[in-house]
Amino acid sequence: MKAAESRQQIISDNISNSDTPNFKRSELVFEELLAEQMDESGSRSLVGKRTNERHFQIGLSNQLPQARLVTDETSVINNNGSNVDIDREMALQAKNQLRYNSYIQQINHEISMLRMAMDGRG
């Protein structure tokens, strides 16, 4: 969810600077890094977080990937030296908003399931 929030800010920054001469767009990379770590066939794998030394170790380490900001310095799309494609950025913003909304729905579902379990309803 934090990555989606940060991505929204970065996309908004790209959109607001689309007419700024020589502005270079940025993007946040997180899901790809997470997918790499979760890939069981790779040498690295995602692990569980231990909050107590008596908990079982799940995986090799507790390191989650950190979101990375990537700036495209090489391409130029507009005559002013900028590389922001406003249509692409608007589509990315809509995609990110849908992703964020699905995260919120999932969290709300988990909370309602926990409440139901605590109340003893079934």
C-alpha positions in Angstrom: 0.0 0.0 0.0 2.9 2.3 0.8 4.3 1.7 -2.7 1.0 2.6 -4.3 0.8 5.8 -2.3 4.3 6.8 -3.2 3.7 5.9 -6.9 0.6 8.1 -6.9 2.8 11.1 -5.8 5.5 10.3 -8.4 3.0 10.0 -11.2 1.3 13.3 -10.1 4.8 14.9 -10.2 5.3 13.6 -13.7 2.0 14.9 -14.9 2.4 18.3 -13.3 5.9 18.7 -14.9 4.9 17.4 -18.4 5.4 20.8 -19.9 8.6 21.6 -18.0 11.6 21.8 -20.4 14.0 18.9 -20.0 12.0 17.2 -17.2 12.7 13.5 -17.0 9.9 11.2 -15.8 10.4 8.9 -12.8 8.7 5.7 -11.7 8.6 3.6 -8.6 9.7 0.0 -8.9 8.5 -2.3 -6.1 6.2 -5.1 -7.3 8.9 -6.4 -9.7 11.4 -6.5 -6.8 8.9 -8.3 -4.6 8.1 -10.8 -7.3 11.8 -11.5 -7.7 12.2 -12.3 -4.0 9.0 -14.4 -4.0 10.2 -16.5 -6.9 10.9 -19.9 -5.4 13.1 -21.0 -8.3 15.5 -18.1 -7.7 18.3 -18.1 -5.2 16.6 -15.5 -2.9 13.2 -16.0 -1.3 10.8 -14.0 0.8 10.7 -14.9 4.5 8.5 -14.5 7.5 9.1 -11.8 10.1 10.1 -13.0 13.5 8.8 -10.9 16.4 10.1 -13.4 19.0 13.3 -15.4 19.1 11.2 -18.5 19.8 9.3 -18.2 16.5 10.3 -20.6 13.7 12.5 -19.1 11.1 10.6 -19.0 7.7 13.0 -18.5 4.8 16.6 -17.2 4.9 16.3 -13.6 6.2 13.8 -10.8 7.1 14.8 -8.4 4.3 11.9 -7.1 2.3 12.7 -5.3 -0.9 12.7 -1.5 -0.7 10.9 0.5 -3.4 13.3 2.1 -5.8 12.8 5.3 -7.7 14.0 5.1 -11.3 14.4 8.1 -13.5 14.5 7.7 -17.3 17.3 10.1 -18.3 17.8 8.7 -21.9 14.6 9.2 -23.8 13.0 12.4 -25.2 9.4 12.5 -26.3 8.5 16.2 -26.6 10.3 19.0 -28.4 11.1 20.7 -25.1 13.4 17.8 -24.1 10.8 16.3 -21.7 10.1 12.6 -21.8 6.6 12.7 -20.2 3.8 11.2 -22.2 0.7 12.7 -20.5 -1.6 9.9 -21.9 0.6 7.2 -20.6 0.9 8.9 -17.2 -2.8 9.3 -16.9 -3.3 5.6 -17.7 -0.6 4.6 -15.1 -2.4 6.8 -12.6 -5.7 5.1 -13.2 -4.0 1.7 -13.0 -2.4 2.6 -9.7 -5.6 3.9 -8.3 -7.3 0.6 -9.1 -4.5 -1.3 -7.4 -4.7 0.9 -4.3 -8.4 0.4 -4.1 -8.0 -3.4 -4.3 -5.5 -3.2 -1.5 -7.9 -1.2 0.6 -10.7 -3.7 -0.1 -8.5 -6.6 0.9 -7.5 -5.0 4.2 -11.1 -4.2 4.9 -12.0 -7.8 4.2 -9.3 -9.1 6.6 -10.4 -6.7 9.3 -14.1 -7.8 9.0 -13.0 -11.5 9.1 -11.0 -10.8 12.3 -13.9 -9.0 13.9 -16.2 -11.9 13.0 -13.8 -14.3 14.6 -13.5 -12.2 17.7 -17.2 -11.9 18.0 -17.7 -15.6 17.6 -20.1 -15.2 14.6 -19.9 -17.6 11.8 
